[in-house]
Amino acid sequence: MKGRLALLAAGVAAWFALAGAQQTSAQTADQFYKGRQVTMLVYTAAGSTYDIYARVLARHMGSHIPSEPNFIVQNMPGAGGLKAVDYLYNIAPKDGTVIGTIGRGLPFEPMLGRTDVNFDPYKFTWLGSMNREFSLAISWHTSKVKTLDDLMKQELLIPGTGAGADSQIIPLAINNLVGTKFKIINGYVNTTEAALAMERGELDGVGYWSWSSILSLHPDWVKDKKINLLFHTGMAPSPDLPGVPMIRERAKTALDGKALDFLLAREIIGRPFVAPPSLPPDRAKILRDAFAETMKDPAFLKDAEKTGIDVELVTADEVDALLKKAGAAPAEVTDRVKALLGR
């Protein structure tokens, strides 16, 4: 009898210990952010569109996290965005106190044979994206290149902002897949700086810049017709851009069209946000839920409208699915993309 009572007592004690551990774990997940600060890393300089998106998010996301931690924004430009990616993946604390926004094209670089990257896009803790993008090629109003047909015949001087930057990769690819004549001038820190150079006459245009960035940073360009809209990268005609050609329709061959689609898949995750890999699952869920809830927060949406940014939630699951689909692309497609990028 005593043995049975001892066994029963031990079992009850073990149950309470397990329940207590589970309760402590749950409390830890809920209370982790109490008195803490979350750093939001931005891979571009202050004032860029990515920076604007991040700062609007930082003003509201904390209210959707238990204990409502304070957010600060830290800019870490450099190496075409790889400096911030490397920090988030390899150096930042893996506890949910650091998140960041990275260039939408960088997760695809390991799939395309780039050897100077040190991260696995599938292992990042994806939070989602603040919108879906499409981009344009533009020329300044004084340029001789005023249409896509002109661009097929004459060079257009455009900026390059780093070997891994979309501003360089996409125009180079379109030159090969469509036959345009972009001439890339390297050495610009970001597209915002390059835009000033275009206004000064140092450049003729910009080969790849999101429509949302143009509208938020330079609405006067559109209103006052200071730029020519040469083409857009959307998957369907845009009611905002009547008569502007879709570059996807101009691919030389069916394979070239698939290669272009692969490259432009990054636009689905227009403003992506990530946390480091290997986060505790409960904190990853807290951050993902908070990100998604912020995207429908009336105060956030009002702030976004006031700031002039477009918002459309792309969930973490959608980002994961997109990357897996891209990683499973046929070898002939990725080989075509690698070849035109010189890899």
C-alpha positions in Angstrom: 0.0 0.0 0.0 2.8 2.4 0.9 4.5 1.6 -2.4 1.3 2.4 -4.3 0.8 5.6 -2.3 4.4 6.7 -3.0 4.0 5.9 -6.7 0.7 7.8 -6.8 2.2 10.8 -5.0 5.2 10.8 -7.4 2.8 10.7 -10.4 0.8 13.6 -9.0 4.0 15.6 -8.3 5.2 14.9 -11.8 1.9 16.1 -13.2 2.0 19.3 -11.2 5.6 19.8 -12.2 4.8 19.4 -15.9 1.8 21.7 -15.6 3.9 24.2 -13.8 6.6 24.1 -16.4 4.0 24.5 -19.2 2.5 27.4 -17.3 5.9 29.0 -16.8 6.7 28.5 -20.4 3.4 30.1 -21.5 4.0 33.0 -19.1 7.5 33.4 -20.4 6.2 33.6 -24.0 3.6 36.2 -23.0 5.9 38.2 -20.7 9.2 38.0 -22.6 8.8 41.5 -24.1 8.0 43.2 -20.8 10.5 46.1 -20.4 12.4 45.1 -23.6 13.2 47.0 -26.7 12.9 45.6 -30.3 15.4 46.8 -32.9 14.1 47.0 -36.5 17.0 46.9 -38.9 16.7 48.6 -42.3 19.2 47.6 -45.1 19.0 51.0 -46.7 19.8 54.6 -45.6 17.3 56.8 -43.8 14.8 58.4 -46.1 14.5 55.5 -48.6 11.2 53.8 -49.3 12.2 50.7 -47.3 13.1 53.0 -44.4 9.7 54.8 -44.6 7.8 51.5 -44.6 9.9 50.3 -41.6 9.3 53.4 -39.6 5.6 53.4 -40.1 5.5 49.7 -39.0 7.7 50.4 -36.0 5.3 53.1 -34.8 2.4 50.5 -34.5 3.7 46.9 -34.3 4.6 47.1 -30.6 1.0 47.6 -29.6 0.2 44.1 -31.0 2.9 42.3 -29.0 2.4 41.3 -25.3 3.7 44.0 -22.9 3.9 46.4 -25.9 7.7 46.7 -26.2 9.2 49.9 -27.7 10.6 49.7 -31.2 13.7 51.6 -32.5 14.8 51.7 -36.1 18.5 51.2 -37.1 19.8 51.7 -40.6 22.5 49.4 -41.8 23.2 50.0 -45.5 26.1 48.4 -47.3 27.2 45.7 -49.9 23.9 46.0 -51.8 22.0 44.9 -48.7 24.1 42.0 -47.8 25.6 43.7 -44.7 22.2 43.8 -43.0 21.3 40.2 -44.2 24.5 38.8 -42.8 23.9 40.6 -39.5 20.3 39.3 -39.2 21.3 35.8 -40.1 24.6 35.3 -38.4 25.1 37.9 -35.6 21.8 39.3 -34.3 20.3 37.8 -31.1 18.0 34.9 -31.9 15.5 35.8 -29.2 12.9 38.0 -31.0 14.4 41.3 -30.1 15.8 42.1 -33.5 13.9 42.0 -36.8 14.6 43.7 -40.1 13.6 44.5 -43.6 15.8 43.3 -46.5 15.9 43.8 -50.2 13.3 41.6 -51.9 15.7 40.1 -54.4 18.3 39.0 -51.9 16.5 35.7 -50.8 16.8 34.5 -54.4 20.6 35.0 -54.7 21.6 31.7 -53.2 19.3 30.0 -55.7 21.2 31.7 -58.5 24.6 30.4 -57.7 26.0 33.5 -55.9 28.9 32.3 -53.8 29.6 35.4 -51.6 26.5 35.0 -49.5 26.3 33.4 -46.2 22.7 32.7 -45.5 19.9 30.2 -46.3 16.7 32.0 -47.2 14.6 29.0 -46.1 15.9 29.2 -42.5 15.0 32.9 -41.9 12.0 33.5 -39.7 9.8 35.2 -42.2 7.3 37.7 -40.8 5.7 38.6 -44.1 5.7 41.6 -46.5 3.9 44.9 -46.2 2.9 44.9 -49.9 3.2 43.4 -53.3 5.1 45.5 -55.8 5.5 46.2 -59.5 8.2 48.4 -60.9 8.9 50.7 -63.8 11.7 51.8 -66.0 11.7 55.6 -66.3 13.6 58.2 -68.2 14.0 61.9 -67.4 11.9 64.2 -69.5 15.0 65.6 -71.2 16.2 62.2 -72.4 16.0 61.1 -76.0 14.7 57.8 -74.8 11.0 58.4 -74.3 9.4 55.0 -75.0 10.2 51.3 -74.8 10.8 51.2 -78.6 13.4 54.0 -78.1 15.0 51.9 -75.4 15.4 49.0 -77.8 17.5 51.3 -80.1 19.3 53.8 -77.9 21.4 53.5 -74.7 19.9 54.8 -71.4 22.3 55.6 -68.6 20.9 54.2 -65.4 22.3 53.6 -61.8 23.7 50.5 -60.3 23.6 50.3 -56.5 25.5 47.1 -55.9 26.2 43.7 -57.5 23.3 42.1 -55.7 20.8 45.0 -55.9 17.6 44.8 -58.0 18.6 48.1 -59.7 21.4 46.3 -61.3 20.2 42.7 -61.7 16.9 43.3 -63.3 17.9 45.8 -66.0 20.9 43.6 -66.9 18.5 40.6 -67.2 16.0 42.6 -69.3 18.8 43.7 -71.6 19.4 40.0 -72.3 15.9 38.6 -72.2 14.2 41.4 -74.1 16.9 43.4 -76.0 16.8 46.7 -74.2 19.9 48.9 -74.1 20.3 49.9 -70.5 23.8 51.1 -69.7 24.5 50.6 -65.9 26.7 53.2 -64.2 27.9 51.7 -60.9 28.8 53.5 -57.6 25.5 54.9 -56.4 24.6 54.2 -52.8 20.8 53.8 -53.4 18.1 54.7 -55.9 17.2 57.8 -53.9 20.7 59.2 -54.4 20.6 58.1 -58.1 17.3 60.0 -58.6 19.0 63.2 -57.6 21.8 62.4 -60.1 19.1 62.0 -62.8 17.6 65.4 -62.0 21.1 66.9 -62.3 21.6 65.3 -65.7 24.3 62.8 -64.7 21.9 59.9 -65.5 19.2 59.5 -68.1 16.8 57.4 -66.0 16.3 54.6 -63.6 15.9 51.0 -64.9 14.0 49.4 -62.0 12.1 51.4 -59.4 8.9 50.4 -57.6 5.8 52.4 -58.5 5.0 52.9 -54.8 8.5 54.5 -54.3 8.0 56.9 -57.1 4.6 57.9 -55.9 5.7 58.3 -52.2 9.0 60.1 -52.9 8.4 62.0 -56.1 4.7 62.4 -56.8 5.5 65.7 -58.7 7.4 63.7 -61.3 4.2 62.0 -62.3 1.9 65.0 -61.8 4.2 67.4 -63.8 5.2 64.8 -66.4 8.9 65.1 -65.5 9.5 61.4 -66.3 8.7 59.1 -69.2 7.2 55.7 -68.2 9.0 53.2 -70.5 7.5 49.9 -69.2 6.2 48.2 -66.1 6.9 44.7 -64.6 3.4 43.8 -63.5 1.6 40.6 -64.4 -1.4 42.4 -65.8 -2.2 45.9 -67.3 -2.4 48.5 -64.5 -5.3 50.9 -64.5 -2.9 53.5 -63.0 -0.7 53.2 -66.0 -2.8 53.2 -69.2 -0.8 52.6 -72.3 2.5 51.7 -70.4 3.9 48.4 -71.9 4.2 45.3 -69.9 7.8 44.1 -70.2 6.9 40.4 -69.6 5.2 40.5 -73.1 8.4 41.4 -74.8 10.6 38.4 -73.9 12.5 37.0 -76.9 11.6 33.3 -76.3 9.3 31.2 -74.1 12.3 30.2 -72.0 13.3 33.9 -71.7 9.8 34.6 -70.5 10.0 32.0 -67.8 13.4 33.3 -66.7 12.0 36.8 -66.5 9.0 35.5 -64.5 11.5 33.9 -62.1 13.4 37.1 -61.6 10.2 39.2 -61.1 8.7 36.8 -58.6 10.5 38.9 -55.9 8.0 41.6 -56.5 5.3 39.5 -54.7 7.3 40.2 -51.5 7.7 43.9 -52.1 8.7 45.0 -48.6 9.7 41.8 -46.7 10.4 41.6 -43.0 12.4 38.8 -41.3 13.7 37.8 -37.9 16.9 35.7 -37.5 16.7 31.9 -37.9 16.1 29.5 -35.0 13.8 31.8 -33.0 11.8 30.0 -30.2 8.6 29.0 -31.9 6.4 30.9 -29.4 8.2 34.2 -30.1 8.2 33.6 -33.8 4.4 33.2 -33.6 4.1 36.4 -31.5 6.0 38.4 -34.1 4.2 36.9 -37.1 0.8 37.4 -35.5 1.7 41.0 -34.5 2.9 41.8 -38.1 -0.3 40.5 -39.6 -2.5 42.2 -37.1 -0.7 45.5 -37.6 -1.5 45.4 -41.3 -5.2 45.7 -40.5 -4.9 48.1 -37.6 -6.9 51.3 -38.4 -4.4 53.6 -36.7 -1.6 52.0 -38.8 -3.6 52.2 -42.0 -4.3 55.8 -41.4 -0.7 56.5 -40.8 0.3 54.6 -43.9 -2.2 56.6 -46.0 -0.9 59.9 -44.5 2.7 58.8 -45.3 1.8 57.8 -48.9 2.7 54.2 -48.8 0.7 51.3 -50.2 -0.1 48.4 -47.9 -1.2 44.8 -48.8 -0.3 42.0 -46.5 1.7 39.1 -47.8 1.8 36.5 -45.0 4.8 34.6 -43.7 3.3 31.4 -45.1 3.0 33.0 -48.6 6.6 34.1 -48.4 7.7 30.6 -47.5 5.6 29.1 -50.3 7.0 31.6 -52.8 10.6 30.8 -51.9 10.0 27.0 -52.1 8.4 27.4 -55.5 11.3 29.5 -56.7 13.8 26.9 -55.3 12.0 24.2 -57.3 12.1 26.0 -60.6 13.4 23.8 -63.5 17.1 23.8 -64.0 16.7 25.2 -67.6 15.1 28.3 -66.1 17.7 28.9 -63.3 20.5 28.1 -65.7 19.2 30.7 -68.1 19.1 33.3 -65.3 22.6 32.3 -64.1 24.0 32.6 -67.6 22.7 36.1 -68.2 24.0 37.2 -64.8 27.4 35.7 -65.6 27.3 33.0 -62.9 
